[in-house]
């Protein structure tokens, strides 16, 4: 991610709402990143694990972080890093702006 211009602020941020794998900055945007790893595609690619329920949970964590750090009016987005550890080696896909903030 650093090679792509991200500046990592926090890893494994934990609060009462859950956990965020990575919180980073890319230029003027705060990026909340979920990392999903799979060893096969038997149940689909890794990014499919970031379903609607997971998106709602990640949204709660992001809102908690923004409130805790008193960050108002900051541009933010959600990215997903999908990692497939297969027989061909490691395949990594960065999905920028993977989903919008999900409200309950």
TIPA-279791 format. One record per residue: x, y, z of N, C-alpha, C, O in turn. Coordinates in steps of 0.001 Angstrom, whole numbers, padded with zeros to 6 digits, always signed. Example, Ala and Ser with C-alpha at 12.3 -4.5 7.8 and 13.67 -1.06 7.14 Angstrom:
<sites>
+013190-005690+007800+012300-004500+007800+013200-003300+007800+014236-003319+008465+012850-002250+007080+013670-001060+007140+012900+000030+007870+013409+001138+008039
</sites>
This chain:
<sites>
+000824-001193+000000+000000+000000+000000+000865+001253+000000+000525+002259-000623+001985+001177+000708+002881+002330+000740+003385+002656-000662+003548+003827-001006+003630+001634-001466+004100+001847-002839+003048+002542-003696+003375+003170-004702+001791+002429-003295+000696+003059-004039+000339+004442-003504-000651+005038-003928+001140+004948-002576+000923+006306-002089+000133+006423-000803-000206+007531-000388-000164+005318-000172-000883+005352+001097+000120+005598+002227+001243+005093+002200-000303+006378+003212+000484+006560+004436-000325+005923+005559-001392+006414+005926+000189+004837+006094-000537+004081+007107-000504+004821+008439+000562+005176+008943-001690+005047+008999-001839+005748+010265-001968+004748+011415-001324+004893+012454-002808+003735+011213-003024+002729+012258-003254+001368+011619-003790+001256+010517-002831+000331+012349-003118-001050+011969-003900-001678+013106-003631-001421+014279-004864-002496+012748-005668-003226+013732-006284-002303+014789-006170-002548+015990-006934-001244+014317-007656-000336+015210-008844-001092+015809-009644-001674+015078-008954-001081+017122-010019-001799+017817-010817-000832+018683-010253+000008+019385-012124-000964+018621-013017-000201+019486-014181-001106+019853-014210-002271+019459-015142-000579+020607-016278-001396+021034-017139-001868+019861-017910-002818+019996-017007-001209+018721-017801-001562+017547-017164-002675+016706-017832-003304+015886-015870-002907+016919-015178-003931+016137-013756-003521+015820-013123-002789+016582-013257-003998+014689-011864-003759+014313-011763-003320+012851-012538-003750+011997-010789-002455+012594-010467-002041+011230-009018-002454+010989-008135-002114+011778-008773-003177+009912-007426-003701+009657-006400-002597+009475-005336-002622+010093-006721-001624+008623-005775-000538+008336-006545+000774+008201-007620+000822+007605-005977+001822+008762-006476+003177+008524-005297+003935+007941-004214+003972+008525-005519+004538+006784-004420+005189+006071-004886+006507+005474-006074+006830+005467-003927+007243+004982-004217+008465+004218-003677+008286+002808-002585+007759+002597-004464+008734+001867-004011+008823+000482-004339+010241+000038-005501+010591-000172-003309+011034-000099-003474+012463-000383-004350+013074+000700-003978+013046+001873-005517+013632+000331-006371+014299+001319-007535+013423+001787-008502+013926+002358-007442+012126+001548-008530+011212+001881-008113+010228+002963-007036+009636+002894-008971+010058+003958-008771+009040+004981-009360+007742+004433-010498+007722+003962-008591+006671+004496-009011+005411+003891-009087+004323+004965-008112+004047+005665-010262+003720+005075-010475+002592+005972-010355+001328+005120-011073+001160+004134-009441+000447+005514-009114-000701+004670-009410-002012+005395-008954-002233+006517-010176-002868+004739-010426-004229+005217-009592-005176+004362-009624-005101+003133-008853-006058+005007-008008-007026+004313-008640-008401+004468-008909-008842+005585-008876-009073+003358-009452-010417+003377-008518-011359+002639-008072-011076+001526-008228-012491+003283-007318-013478+002707-008019-014824+002623-008735-015229+003539-007801-015504+001516-008330-016849+001325-007240-017714+000692-006350-017215+000003-007331-019008+000941-006371-019938+000334-006951-020632-000893-006234-021318-001622-008265-020450-001119-008891-020992-002326-010127-020158-002645-010561-019327-001846-010673-020394-003811-011891-019688-004210-013113-020601-004101-014148-020341-004716-012985-021665-003317-014080-022614-003146-015371-021921-002714-016459-022291-003157-015245-020922-001854-016418-020157-001395-016438-018763-002010-017073-017857-001470-015756-018585-003122-015711-017303-003803-014423-016559-003485-013651-016974-002621-014201-015470-004181-012986-014676-003939-013057-013984-002578-014145-013801-002032-011914-013602-002033-011875-013010-000691-012784-011799-000513-013396-011637+000543-012880-010950-001530-013658-009716-001385-015152-009975-001156-015856-009100-000654-015638-011156-001516-017053-011468-001275-017368-011587+000208-018530-011491+000601-016357-011792+001033-016563-011871+002480-016921-010506+003077-017392-010425+004212-016698-009446+002314-017066-008102+002785-018496-007830+002285-018741-006992+001417-019410-008583+002882-020815-008506+002485-021505-007320+003177-020857-006530+003863-022793-007209+002991-023550-006074+003524-023441-005971+005050-023303-004876+005595-023504-007094+005717-023388-007104+007179-022005-006618+007622-021890-005820+008551-020975-007099+006960-019602-006686+007286-019420-005200+006983-018747-004495+007735-020008-004722+005899-019913-003311+005543-020557-002433+006614-020023-001375+006944-021696-002857+007160-022354-002100+008238-021458-002050+009471-021327-001007+010111-020845-003183+009801-019974-003239+010971-018749-002352+010769-018352-001636+011688-018150-002388+009592-016990-001547+009296-017371-000066+009302-016578+000781+009714-018569+000239+008851-019052+001621+008874-019146+002140+010307-018782+003284+010579-019633+001303+011224-019720+001692+012628-018334+001966+013207-018132+002934+013940-017386+001099+012866-016017+001289+013355-015445+002599+012813-014817+003355+013554-015660+002869+011529-015144+004092+010916-015753+005334+011566-015040+006295+011854-017061+005318+011797-017718+006456+012439-017202+006655+013859-017027+007789+014303-016959+005568+014566-016395+005657+015909-015006+006295+015858-014684+007156+016677-014197+005875+014905-012844+006432+014754-012907+007932+014470-012185+008717+015084-013770+008323+013539-013900+009739+013182-014348+010571+014386-013846+011675+014599-015285+010049+015165-015737+010758+016372-014636+010812+017422-014396+011857+018027-013972+009690+017634-012908+009624+018639-011767+010598+018332-011223+011234+019236-011415+010708+017057-010309+011575+016641-010775+012993+016325-009979+013851+015942-012083+013228+016492-012690+014537+016213-012385+015013+014792-011982+016154+014564-012588+014113+013868-012359+014426+012449-013707+014698+011802-014484+013780+011537-013967+015957+011556-015211+016345+010891-014885+016813+009483-013808+017351+009224-015812+016604+008600-015685+017075+007218-014425+016562+006518-013897+017222+005623-013949+015397+006921-012794+014805+006255-013300+013874+005149-014281+013154+005337-012637+013895+004013-012981+012961+002951-012539+011574+003386-011419+011394+003863-013415+010601+003223-013088+009236+003631-013703+008244+002652-014672+008542+001955-013107+007055+002624-013649+005999+001773-013235+004651+002355-012400+004565+003255-013848+003601+001807-013536+002233+002212-012878+001505+001038-013408+001481-000073-011726+000921+001305-011043+000078+000327-011001-001347+000871-011072-001566+002081-010885-002301-000031-010726-003702+000352-009477-004235-000338-009265-004008-001529-008655-004946+000427-007508-005656-000139-007865-007133-000101-008063-007710+000968-007944-007736-001278-008272-009160-001398-006993-009922-001715-006318-009641-002706-006669-010885-000867-005445-011663-001048-005836-013123-001234-006528-013711-000403-005377-013691-002338-005607-015104-002622-004266-015814-002588-003382-015543-003401-004127-016727-001637-002896-017502-001506-003131-018849-002182-003554-019816-001548-002850-018890-003462-003111-020092-004233-001844-020796-004655-000739-020424-004259-002024-021824-005466-000890-022603-005950-000016-021806-006914+001159-022124-007099-000583-020782-007523+000171-019919-008432+000948-018854-007677+001651-018045-008283+000823-018852-006356+001463-017819-005552+000428-016865-005006-000761-017178-004937+000891-015719-004628+000053-014716-003984-000552-013773-005019+000170-013180-005821-001864-013637-005000-002551-012673-005862-003178-011614-004952-003979-011937-004075-002812-010360-005165-003321-009272-004327-004074-008281-005205-003559-007813-006220-005293-007970-004801-006107-006993-005528-006545-005895-004563-007115-006181-003510-006282-004655-004918-006733-003508-004154-007992-002962-004815-007975-002569-005982-009071-002944-004063-010343-002440-004580-010609-001102-003902-011010-001044-002739-010378-000033-004652-010564+001322-004130-012054+001667-004122-012808+001285-005017-012448+002396-003086-013833+002827-002958-014787+001639-003127-015731+001684-003916-014514+000587-002368-015213-000687-002511-016688-000615-002152-017502-001327-002741-017043+000235-001197-018452+000391-000814-018632+001730-000117-017672+002358+000331-019891+002148-000038-020257+003394+000622-020581+003124+002087-020833+001985+002481-020570+004177+002879-020942+004090+004285-022330+003470+004389-023263+003900+003711-022459+002467+005233-023742+001779+005419-024339+002192+006751-023716+002033+007801-025542+002718+006699-026257+003107+007913-027151+001955+008352-027573+001129+007542-027421+001920+009619-028234+000834+010188-029667+000955+009748-030501+000132+010125
</sites>
